[in-house]
Amino acid sequence: MPPDPEPWLPSDTPAEIREFAIESLRWQAQEIIDELLSSTDPADEMAKARVRRFLAQNPGQPEKALLEQLMAREDGPGL
């Protein structure tokens, strides 16, 4: 059996509630990303470049891009 793609939702969640929860999470993640990308603070440039890369690696899944952004260490390897 393949792993549940959304482990944060109970497996017995009805499909329509599951779909709503996933879309809601995606919308919220995209709002956070849009806020970061609209920043004019020069100190945010590295974070903006990194989130753009994570968005490109996770097309249509801003929640995964945001998770990777949050897990990325500021002093980690370069872009």
N, C-alpha and C positions, 0 to 999 in steps of 0.2 A: 504494500500500500504506500503510495507516495505521501510525503509529509504534507501537512495542511499548510497551504500558502499563507494563511492568515492565522497563526497560532494564538493570537490574542482574542479570537472569537471562539466561543464554545462550538464544537462540531455539530451540535444539535440546533444551532441557530437557524431559524427559517431563512430561506434564500432571499426573500425581499428585505428582511432586516439586515442580513449580512451585506447585501448590495448597498443599502443605505449607509451602513456604518463605514464601509470601505470608501464610498464616494465622499462622505462627510470628512473622513480622515484626510483624503487626498486634497479636498478643498482647503482644509485648515493648513495642511503642510504647504500648499502652493501659496497661500496668503503670507505665511512666515517667510518663505523664500522670496516672494515678490518684495516684501518689506526690506529684506537684506539687500537685494539687487538694486533697490531704489536709493540706497544710502549714498550720500555724497562724501562721507568721511573717508579720507585717504587710508586710514588705518584698516578699513574693511576690504581693501582691494584683494588681499590674499584669500580671505574667506569667500568673496564673490567669485573669484576664479575657481576656487575649489568646488563651490556649489554648482557652478556651471558645468564643471567636469562630471560631477555626480549626476546631474540632470541628464547629461548626454549618455551616461552609462545606464541610466534607468528611465528610458523614455516612457512617458505616460504614468510614471510612478513617483510623483514628487515626495510621497511619504518615505520611500526608500532612499531617495537622494538626501532628504533632510536628516534621516537617521544616520547615514554615512557622514554627513556634515557634522552632526553633533558628536559622533564618535571620533572624528579626526582630531588629532592632537596638533595644537598650534606649533609645537616645536618638533613635529614629526618630519618625515622625509618630504622633500619638495614636491611641487606639482608634477 
